[in-house]
Amino acid sequence: MRGNSNIKRMMTALACAGSAVVVAACDGQMTTTVSSTADAGATPMVLATSDIEAGRYLVLVGGCNDCHTPQYAMTNGAQPPEAEWLKGSTEGHTGPWGTTYGKNLRLTTQRLSEDQWVELLATGSSLPPMPWPSVRAMSDADKRAIYRYIRQLPGEAGEQAPDALPPGVTPPPPAPPAGTAPAA
């Protein structure tokens, strides 16, 4: 049942994210500098002072850290520090599909050009809880902003996340957070 609650939480987060974008767009206090990569009115996009800030905002409201950053969801966003975000996770998401793990997006962006990243987000599919329909609906400008944000994150890129496990296979416990000793 944990998998179903993860999916419901992700869908709720995405619905809230969409609402937040609409509310923010209506706020007269928001900076309305348009990114140089804007799709000339074709698709709504986040407006921010820079592509990096737009990408950071999208990562936060899109719930990317919930699956792609170890300890983030379990600590309600208190851990780890931003320099450790999006390094993939050994915390599995289990459901009827088996167990999936949030991929290391830093490694993904290192092996893809910006155009390849945009194409991946436009055509990608994988097992839950990745919200591909919502990701595919993003503007190209927002996809590029996320890529640029991830690429500028400091520190090492980290390790590859575990491969998905088929239904019926019990996943191992998650690895301890970086910088801590394993439990005895």
LOPADREN-57963 format. One record per residue (C-alpha): x, y, z negated; residue number from 1; residue in three letters. Coordinates in nm, 3 decimals. Layout:
<marvexs>
c1, c2, c3, k, r
X, Y, Z, NUM, ALA
...
</marvexs>
This chain:
<marvexs>
c1, c2, c3, k, r
0.000, 0.000, 0.000, 1, MET
0.298, 0.230, -0.045, 2, ARG
0.328, 0.256, 0.333, 3, GLY
-0.030, 0.381, 0.365, 4, ASN
0.025, 0.645, 0.098, 5, SER
0.343, 0.755, 0.279, 6, ASN
0.150, 0.793, 0.603, 7, ILE
-0.130, 0.987, 0.430, 8, LYS
0.129, 1.210, 0.259, 9, ARG
0.306, 1.274, 0.592, 10, MET
-0.021, 1.353, 0.771, 11, MET
-0.125, 1.588, 0.490, 12, THR
0.214, 1.759, 0.506, 13, ALA
0.184, 1.801, 0.881, 14, LEU
-0.168, 1.943, 0.850, 15, ALA
-0.043, 2.186, 0.585, 16, CYS
0.253, 2.275, 0.804, 17, ALA
0.025, 2.359, 1.093, 18, GLY
-0.191, 2.573, 0.866, 19, SER
0.117, 2.746, 0.727, 20, ALA
0.237, 2.832, 1.076, 21, VAL
-0.103, 2.981, 1.164, 22, VAL
-0.119, 3.180, 0.839, 23, VAL
0.241, 3.300, 0.879, 24, ALA
0.175, 3.407, 1.235, 25, ALA
-0.112, 3.626, 1.113, 26, CYS
0.093, 3.789, 0.837, 27, ASP
0.188, 4.144, 0.932, 28, GLY
0.502, 4.125, 0.716, 29, GLN
0.663, 3.849, 0.920, 30, MET
0.949, 3.934, 1.153, 31, THR
0.840, 3.874, 1.509, 32, THR
1.171, 3.848, 1.689, 33, THR
1.113, 3.601, 1.970, 34, VAL
1.379, 3.339, 2.027, 35, SER
1.570, 3.358, 2.353, 36, SER
1.446, 3.004, 2.419, 37, THR
1.077, 3.093, 2.389, 38, ALA
0.840, 2.927, 2.633, 39, ASP
0.689, 3.247, 2.775, 40, ALA
0.353, 3.204, 2.601, 41, GLY
0.303, 2.840, 2.704, 42, ALA
0.304, 2.682, 2.356, 43, THR
0.284, 2.834, 2.008, 44, PRO
0.618, 2.850, 1.831, 45, MET
0.765, 2.960, 1.500, 46, VAL
0.887, 3.318, 1.496, 47, LEU
1.182, 3.392, 1.268, 48, ALA
1.485, 3.619, 1.246, 49, THR
1.697, 3.346, 1.413, 50, SER
1.671, 3.001, 1.567, 51, ASP
1.855, 2.864, 1.262, 52, ILE
1.596, 3.009, 1.023, 53, GLU
1.313, 2.882, 1.243, 54, ALA
1.473, 2.535, 1.245, 55, GLY
1.516, 2.534, 0.867, 56, ARG
1.153, 2.636, 0.822, 57, TYR
1.032, 2.363, 1.058, 58, LEU
1.239, 2.099, 0.878, 59, VAL
1.090, 2.209, 0.545, 60, LEU
0.724, 2.236, 0.644, 61, VAL
0.739, 1.937, 0.878, 62, GLY
0.844, 1.713, 0.589, 63, GLY
1.160, 1.595, 0.771, 64, CYS
1.353, 1.569, 0.444, 65, ASN
1.091, 1.338, 0.292, 66, ASP
1.221, 1.050, 0.504, 67, CYS
1.552, 1.167, 0.650, 68, HIS
1.715, 1.289, 0.324, 69, THR
1.791, 1.055, 0.032, 70, PRO
1.629, 1.145, -0.301, 71, GLN
1.440, 1.443, -0.155, 72, TYR
1.084, 1.308, -0.183, 73, ALA
1.158, 1.126, -0.510, 74, MET
1.274, 1.453, -0.672, 75, THR
1.002, 1.672, -0.521, 76, ASN
1.265, 1.855, -0.317, 77, GLY
1.493, 1.931, -0.612, 78, ALA
1.772, 1.707, -0.480, 79, GLN
1.999, 1.684, -0.293, 80, PRO
2.142, 2.026, -0.207, 81, PRO
2.081, 2.154, 0.146, 82, GLU
2.437, 2.060, 0.250, 83, ALA
2.327, 1.693, 0.217, 84, GLU
2.000, 1.718, 0.410, 85, TRP
1.909, 1.498, 0.706, 86, LEU
2.184, 1.237, 0.660, 87, LYS
1.941, 0.947, 0.681, 88, GLY
1.814, 0.736, 0.396, 89, SER
1.831, 0.388, 0.250, 90, THR
1.489, 0.446, 0.091, 91, GLU
1.259, 0.226, 0.299, 92, GLY
0.903, 0.298, 0.409, 93, HIS
0.710, -0.027, 0.406, 94, THR
0.381, -0.105, 0.575, 95, GLY
0.226, -0.357, 0.813, 96, PRO
0.505, -0.274, 1.062, 97, TRP
0.776, -0.387, 0.818, 98, GLY
1.022, -0.144, 0.661, 99, THR
1.165, 0.160, 0.836, 100, THR
1.432, 0.406, 0.730, 101, TYR
1.469, 0.775, 0.808, 102, GLY
1.744, 0.805, 1.069, 103, LYS
2.053, 1.020, 1.019, 104, ASN
1.957, 1.323, 1.228, 105, LEU
2.305, 1.474, 1.196, 106, ARG
2.456, 1.176, 1.378, 107, LEU
2.175, 1.188, 1.633, 108, THR
2.240, 1.553, 1.716, 109, THR
2.615, 1.486, 1.738, 110, GLN
2.564, 1.230, 2.014, 111, ARG
2.299, 1.426, 2.206, 112, LEU
2.315, 1.755, 2.391, 113, SER
2.048, 2.009, 2.306, 114, GLU
1.858, 1.923, 2.625, 115, ASP
1.876, 1.550, 2.541, 116, GLN
1.741, 1.625, 2.191, 117, TRP
1.446, 1.816, 2.339, 118, VAL
1.380, 1.524, 2.575, 119, GLU
1.398, 1.274, 2.287, 120, LEU
1.146, 1.473, 2.084, 121, LEU
0.921, 1.508, 2.390, 122, ALA
0.917, 1.136, 2.475, 123, THR
1.025, 0.949, 2.163, 124, GLY
0.841, 0.672, 1.987, 125, SER
0.926, 0.441, 1.701, 126, SER
0.767, 0.272, 1.404, 127, LEU
0.577, 0.467, 1.134, 128, PRO
0.594, 0.688, 0.942, 129, PRO
0.761, 0.905, 1.210, 130, MET
0.485, 1.144, 1.327, 131, PRO
0.567, 1.129, 1.700, 132, TRP
0.239, 1.281, 1.826, 133, PRO
0.303, 1.592, 1.616, 134, SER
0.670, 1.609, 1.714, 135, VAL
0.587, 1.577, 2.084, 136, ARG
0.338, 1.866, 2.047, 137, ALA
0.609, 2.107, 1.930, 138, MET
0.727, 2.375, 2.168, 139, SER
1.066, 2.328, 2.331, 140, ASP
1.180, 2.641, 2.146, 141, ALA
1.096, 2.480, 1.811, 142, ASP
1.272, 2.156, 1.910, 143, LYS
1.580, 2.359, 2.002, 144, ARG
1.562, 2.552, 1.675, 145, ALA
1.562, 2.227, 1.476, 146, ILE
1.860, 2.099, 1.677, 147, TYR
2.055, 2.421, 1.613, 148, ARG
1.969, 2.413, 1.244, 149, TYR
2.086, 2.052, 1.206, 150, ILE
2.406, 2.117, 1.401, 151, ARG
2.509, 2.403, 1.172, 152, GLN
2.460, 2.211, 0.844, 153, LEU
2.790, 2.195, 0.653, 154, PRO
2.977, 1.885, 0.544, 155, GLY
3.027, 1.536, 0.680, 156, GLU
2.756, 1.385, 0.900, 157, ALA
2.719, 1.077, 0.680, 158, GLY
2.650, 0.714, 0.769, 159, GLU
2.395, 0.548, 0.993, 160, GLN
2.067, 0.458, 0.819, 161, ALA
1.977, 0.088, 0.795, 162, PRO
1.793, -0.077, 1.084, 163, ASP
1.420, -0.145, 1.048, 164, ALA
1.316, -0.474, 0.890, 165, LEU
1.033, -0.689, 1.026, 166, PRO
0.714, -0.757, 0.827, 167, PRO
0.765, -1.005, 0.544, 168, GLY
1.132, -0.923, 0.484, 169, VAL
1.196, -0.773, 0.141, 170, THR
1.412, -0.462, 0.170, 171, PRO
1.714, -0.421, -0.056, 172, PRO
1.699, -0.149, -0.322, 173, PRO
1.804, 0.198, -0.203, 174, PRO
2.167, 0.296, -0.239, 175, ALA
2.243, 0.526, -0.532, 176, PRO
2.265, 0.897, -0.451, 177, PRO
2.601, 1.018, -0.324, 178, ALA
2.843, 1.095, -0.603, 179, GLY
2.691, 0.853, -0.856, 180, THR
2.805, 0.513, -0.971, 181, ALA
2.582, 0.212, -0.895, 182, PRO
2.369, 0.087, -1.184, 183, ALA
2.533, -0.193, -1.381, 184, ALA
</marvexs>
